[in-house]
Amino acid sequence: MEFVGNPTAKRGYLDGVILDDGQLRAGVGGGLCQLTNLIYWMTIHTPLTVVERWRHTYRIYEAAHVMTTEAPGVYLRHNIIRRAVLDQDGAEVGDELVTENRAQMMYAPFLPPGRGTN
């Protein structure tokens, strides 16, 4: 946090979803973990080396992901996001549904062959 600083409303951070004592709730700066997870994911798909990473006491993962073509130019996306609850030693002690997403898209969501496959 020394580069970003503490997320406060005074510094311009808005409410988002945060993990607080094992529960999801709204809070200032919520969603920063989603951004840092994206940066981490992008980094591990490059020649760069991750030297340090801090996590929540949850492991968020995609349990299912299905993409289908409904009609020419119409794509349906369905995924299920779950979280594995970890104790302080990193052992899994539970598994919970976070959300189920369904989306209709009007563009091809797929990368051409050979792209993004590091």
C-alpha positions in Angstrom: 0.0 0.0 0.0 3.0 2.3 0.2 2.7 3.2 -3.5 -1.1 3.5 -3.6 -1.7 4.7 -0.1 -4.8 4.0 1.9 -8.0 4.2 -0.1 -10.1 7.0 1.4 -13.1 9.1 0.2 -11.0 12.2 0.6 -8.5 10.8 -1.8 -11.2 10.2 -4.4 -11.9 6.5 -3.8 -15.5 5.4 -4.2 -17.5 2.5 -2.6 -17.1 -0.9 -4.0 -17.3 -4.5 -2.7 -14.8 -5.3 0.0 -14.1 -8.4 2.1 -14.4 -7.5 5.8 -14.0 -10.1 8.5 -15.1 -12.9 6.1 -18.1 -11.0 4.7 -18.8 -9.1 1.5 -20.0 -5.5 2.0 -19.7 -2.0 0.4 -16.7 0.0 1.5 -14.5 2.8 0.3 -11.9 1.5 -2.2 -13.6 -1.8 -2.7 -12.7 -3.4 -6.0 -8.9 -2.7 -5.7 -8.3 -6.4 -5.3 -10.0 -7.0 -8.6 -7.6 -4.5 -10.3 -4.5 -6.0 -8.6 -5.7 -9.6 -9.5 -5.9 -8.4 -13.2 -2.4 -6.9 -13.0 -1.1 -10.1 -11.5 -2.8 -12.3 -14.2 -1.4 -10.1 -16.9 2.1 -10.2 -15.4 2.2 -14.0 -15.2 1.4 -14.1 -18.9 4.6 -12.1 -19.7 8.3 -12.8 -19.2 8.2 -10.7 -16.0 8.7 -12.3 -12.6 6.3 -11.7 -9.7 8.5 -11.2 -6.6 5.8 -10.5 -4.0 2.0 -10.9 -3.7 -0.5 -10.5 -0.9 -3.8 -12.2 -0.9 -7.1 -12.1 0.9 -8.1 -15.0 3.1 -10.2 -16.1 0.2 -9.3 -17.7 -3.1 -11.7 -16.4 -5.8 -12.0 -18.7 -8.8 -14.1 -19.3 -11.8 -16.0 -22.6 -11.3 -17.6 -22.7 -14.8 -17.4 -20.6 -18.0 -19.5 -21.3 -21.1 -19.6 -19.2 -24.2 -22.0 -20.0 -27.0 -23.2 -18.4 -30.2 -26.9 -17.7 -30.1 -27.4 -16.3 -33.6 -25.0 -14.6 -36.1 -23.3 -11.8 -34.1 -24.9 -12.7 -30.8 -22.9 -14.4 -28.1 -24.0 -15.7 -24.7 -21.6 -15.9 -21.8 -22.3 -17.7 -18.5 -19.9 -18.1 -15.7 -20.0 -19.0 -12.0 -17.6 -17.4 -9.5 -16.9 -19.1 -6.2 -14.5 -18.5 -3.3 -12.6 -20.9 -1.3 -12.4 -19.7 2.3 -8.9 -20.2 3.8 -7.8 -20.2 7.4 -4.7 -18.3 8.6 -2.5 -21.2 7.6 -3.8 -21.3 4.1 -5.9 -24.5 4.5 -9.3 -24.5 2.8 -12.1 -24.5 5.3 -15.1 -23.7 3.1 -16.4 -22.9 -0.4 -19.1 -20.3 -1.2 -20.9 -19.0 -4.3 -20.0 -15.4 -5.0 -22.0 -14.7 -8.1 -23.4 -16.2 -11.3 -23.0 -14.0 -14.4 -25.0 -14.2 -17.6 -24.3 -11.8 -20.5 -25.4 -11.3 -24.1 -22.7 -9.7 -26.2 -22.9 -8.3 -29.7 -19.3 -8.9 -30.6 -17.0 -11.9 -30.9 -15.4 -12.3 -27.5 -12.7 -14.7 -28.7 -9.1 -14.0 -29.5 -7.8 -15.2 -32.9 -5.8 -18.4 -32.8 -2.2 -17.9 -31.5 -3.0 -14.7 -29.6 -2.9 -14.5 -25.8 -1.6 -18.0 -25.3 1.6 -17.5 -23.3 
